[in-house]
Amino acid sequence: MTRQADRPEPGRRIDTSVPHSARIWNHWLGGTDNYPVDREAGDAYAAAFPAVRDVARASRGFLARGVRYLVREAGMNQFLDVGTGLPTVDNTHQVAQRHDPGARVVYVDHDPLVLMHAEALLSSTPEGATQYVEADLHDPHHILAAAGDLLDLDRPVALVLSDVLGHVPNDAEARAAVDHLLAGLAPGSHLLLSHAVVSEGASVAQQGYDDTGAVPYKLRTPEQVRTLFAGLDLVEPGVVPLTEWRPESAMPATFDGVGWGGIGRLR
């Protein structure tokens, strides 16, 4: 079963004059849903920080391993993925429904290009369900209300915030966004969160990206990422470099600039 909420207006304009982080991320992962301005900015970023493509792949790998854990070990079958980004391989619903065909997933984003490709996020199994909601991270009440059309918010939900909080530069606002979303979820819910972190190469590259006129992205320290899990019971091994969160045998070692993240359980 698939649903799409808040369908975008026909002909909604996509601004191709400035780069966009979701499209650049798509470019780094080898996708084609991007424009010359995105490829130019992404290549300039990679020239200043060559490891960025490995950073992107590490983040996707963590998401897949984290969702698998949430389904198979934590018993989660409801997911709220906020700041979805462009569809790639192993999207949240694909991983979740691989292990539980009845899993339900609500995706949330507000980028016009993501909206155009929302159908790729709605390819649910017959037993499960997916829904796409157009909403902004700063409007948790709308997100939760819309998610409640598909998810049972009286039961535990896995909240996914994959590399999205860097778009909230104020630390207090970022923490509040997490708190407001978790406040609408039942005890036993989980938070899966990843975040890009400060490193010498990434900081220089990020400044160059921010200077293009695109929406800035704030890199945070590992300690700042840890504070986003305040009040939650951390799942082992805690908040760590993404390549160190329950790694698979073939995974590369941690490298400079790789993002940090983890999973926490709501009491």
PyMOL commands that set and color helices and strands:
alter all, ss='L'
color gray80, all
select helices_A, chain A and resi 21-28+36-48+52-72+92-99+112-116+118-121+140-147+165-167+171-183+200-210+222-227+242-244
alter helices_A, ss='H'
color red, helices_A
select strands_A, chain A and resi 2-4+78-82+104-109+129-134+158-162+190-195+233-234+240-241+260-265
alter strands_A, ss='S'
color yellow, strands_A
deselect
rebuild
show_as cartoon
